[in-house]
Amino acid sequence: MKKDYYEPGIYIEQVFINFSRRSVKIVDSDGYDDTIEWQWTKKGADGFLETVTNIQNDVPSELVTYCFSEKE
């Protein structure tokens, strides 16, 4: 039996795009979150750019938060 990965009633609550860490954190309506980080290589830059572009095209802007720098 094929597993259906779509969970009815679960949706994206917020997306955090962190440019200084080259990462994307996605929080769902159940409160779960997942953070994806890209390597600091050309391939990582290309993958990060592609993902950010897809998010900008497909996710409502009010759900996206952009982080440009962090103080350690």
N, C-alpha and C positions, 0 to 999 in steps of 0.2 A: 504494500500500500504506500503510495506516495505521500510524503509529509507536506502539508500545506503550511507555509511559513507565515501566512497572513493571519493576524490575530484580530478579529473584529472588536472594535471598541478601544483599541490601543492606537494612539497617534503621537506625533511629535509635539512635544510641549515647548521645547526651546533648543536652539542650536547655538553653540559658542564657537566662533572661529578665532583662534589665537595665532596671529601672524608671527609673534616673537618666538613662539614655541613650535610653529608649523604643526598645529594640531586642530582637530575638530572634536568637540564634545556634543553628543546628542542626548537629550533627556526626553524620555517618553512620558505618556500620561499616567503610567503606573509608578513613576518616580525612579525608574531604573535609568542608569546612564552608562554611556560607553564613550571612551576617548580614543581617538585614532591619531597617531603621530607619524609624520613622514620623516625620512632620513634627510640629512643635510647634504644631499647630492643632487646632481642634475635630474636624475630619475625621480627623486623625492620631490623636487620642486615642480616637475611636470605633473606628478600625481596630485599634489596639493592644489595646484592651479586648476586642474580638471575638476576636482571635487568641489572646490569653492565656487567655481563657475556653475556647476550643476545645482548646488544649493541655492545660489542666487537666482537661477532660472526656475527652480521648482518649489522652493519653500517660501511662503509668505514673509515679506520683509519684517513684519512685526514679531516674528518668531526667531529672528537671527540677531545675535549680539556679536559685534566685532571687537576684539581685544588687540591693540597694536603694540603695547609694551607692558612689562611687568617689573615691579620693583622687588628685588630679592631680599 
